[in-house]
Amino acid sequence: MRKPKRLMYAGGGVLILGIILGQFFGLTPGINSGPGQGEDQSESQPEESSSSIMASTESDVVPVLVQPEPKPQKTLAELPLQVLDILIDDRSYLVKAESQPREQYQPAEMEQILKLVARATGDEDGIKVRVYRTGSARVVPEKVLKEELKKAGLGSPQVEWKVHLID
């Protein structure tokens, strides 16, 4: 009497094990092969068609890099001027605001320099003018600048003469 029960349990275990392995390896037709209860056939079809459309248009698309429009640079007269940077290059003067990048140096005559110096408010140390020189700077323009700044009322605490040369 025990043999039939053992065979019945063994047969049931083999059947369950076969179904599980069949699902795992995809050998059971009709089970887990279609959409579930909550899914519609219409939802899965647009995804397939949109991916085929995307695949066909991806090769046709040519990327174009759009450069942002450069912001107009403010001129020295438009900027609030705290410290004026003066660069002596050969026999000429180049000026820019301290807040501007080095590429913004502009040529200037002595009259314009004196007007800009009068506008300078100074930094927290009281410096209104910083003077730089290039390797080709001449002595005469430096002496003239020193004299003109003294005449304008700027003493040594308000003018910083940089020792190192700028290329």
C-alpha positions in Angstrom: 0.0 0.0 0.0 2.9 2.3 0.5 4.3 1.8 -3.0 1.3 3.5 -4.9 1.5 6.6 -2.6 5.2 6.9 -3.2 4.8 6.5 -7.0 2.0 9.1 -6.9 4.2 11.6 -5.0 7.2 10.9 -7.1 5.1 11.4 -10.3 3.7 14.7 -9.0 7.2 15.9 -8.2 8.5 15.0 -11.6 5.6 16.8 -13.3 6.1 20.0 -11.2 9.9 19.8 -11.8 9.3 19.4 -15.6 6.9 22.4 -15.7 9.4 24.6 -13.8 12.3 23.6 -16.0 10.1 24.0 -19.1 9.3 27.5 -18.2 12.9 28.3 -17.3 14.1 27.1 -20.7 11.1 28.3 -22.6 10.0 24.9 -23.7 6.3 25.1 -22.5 4.2 26.6 -25.4 1.4 28.9 -24.4 2.6 29.6 -20.8 4.1 33.1 -20.3 4.4 33.6 -24.1 1.8 36.4 -24.5 0.8 39.6 -22.8 -0.6 39.4 -19.3 -4.1 40.5 -18.2 -3.2 44.2 -17.8 -1.4 44.5 -21.1 -2.9 45.4 -24.5 -1.6 44.4 -27.8 -2.0 48.0 -29.0 0.5 49.3 -26.4 3.3 47.0 -27.5 2.9 47.7 -31.2 3.7 51.5 -31.2 6.9 50.8 -29.3 8.1 48.5 -32.1 7.1 51.0 -34.8 8.6 53.9 -33.0 11.9 52.1 -32.5 12.0 51.2 -36.3 11.2 54.9 -37.1 14.0 56.0 -34.7 16.4 53.6 -36.2 15.7 54.9 -39.7 16.0 58.6 -38.7 19.1 58.2 -36.5 21.3 57.7 -39.6 19.8 60.7 -41.4 20.4 63.1 -38.5 23.5 65.2 -38.8 24.5 66.8 -35.5 25.0 70.5 -35.7 26.9 72.4 -33.0 25.3 75.7 -32.3 27.7 78.2 -30.8 26.0 80.6 -28.3 26.1 84.2 -29.4 29.1 86.0 -27.7 28.1 88.5 -25.1 29.1 92.0 -26.2 32.1 93.0 -24.2 31.7 96.2 -22.2 34.1 98.9 -23.0 36.3 100.4 -20.4 34.1 103.5 -20.1 31.1 101.3 -19.3 32.7 99.2 -16.6 32.7 100.3 -13.0 36.4 101.0 -12.4 38.0 100.0 -9.2 41.7 99.6 -10.2 43.1 100.6 -13.6 45.8 98.3 -15.1 48.3 100.1 -17.3 50.7 98.1 -19.4 53.7 99.9 -20.9 54.7 98.2 -24.1 57.6 99.7 -26.0 56.7 103.4 -26.2 52.9 103.0 -25.9 50.4 102.5 -23.1 47.7 99.9 -22.9 44.9 100.0 -20.4 42.1 97.8 -19.0 40.0 97.4 -15.9 41.4 95.0 -13.3 38.2 92.9 -13.7 38.8 92.4 -17.4 40.8 89.5 -18.9 44.3 90.2 -20.1 43.3 90.1 -23.8 41.2 93.3 -23.2 44.1 95.7 -23.1 43.3 98.7 -25.3 45.8 101.4 -26.5 45.4 104.7 -24.7 46.9 108.2 -24.8 47.9 110.0 -21.6 44.8 112.2 -21.5 42.5 109.2 -21.6 44.6 107.5 -18.9 44.3 110.5 -16.6 40.5 110.5 -17.1 40.3 106.8 -16.3 42.5 107.3 -13.2 40.2 110.0 -12.0 37.3 107.5 -12.3 39.1 104.7 -10.4 37.7 104.2 -6.9 40.5 102.0 -5.5 40.6 98.6 -3.9 40.5 97.7 -0.2 44.2 98.7 0.0 43.6 102.1 -1.6 45.4 101.1 -4.8 43.9 102.9 -7.9 46.5 102.1 -10.5 48.7 99.1 -11.2 51.5 99.5 -13.8 53.0 96.6 -15.6 55.8 96.5 -18.2 56.6 94.2 -21.1 60.2 93.2 -21.9 60.3 95.8 -24.6 59.1 98.7 -22.4 61.1 101.9 -22.6 62.3 104.0 -19.7 61.0 107.4 -21.0 57.2 106.4 -21.2 57.6 105.0 -17.6 59.1 108.3 -16.4 56.4 110.4 -18.2 53.6 108.2 -16.6 55.1 108.6 -13.1 55.3 112.4 -13.5 51.7 112.7 -14.9 50.3 110.5 -12.1 52.0 112.7 -9.5 50.6 115.8 -11.2 47.1 114.1 -11.0 47.5 113.8 -7.2 48.3 110.1 -7.0 51.1 109.2 -4.6 53.0 106.0 -4.2 50.4 104.4 -1.9 47.7 104.6 -4.7 50.0 103.5 -7.5 51.5 100.0 -7.5 54.5 99.5 -9.8 54.9 95.8 -10.6 58.5 94.7 -10.8 58.0 91.6 -12.9 57.7 91.8 -16.7 54.8 90.6 -18.7 55.2 88.8 -22.0 
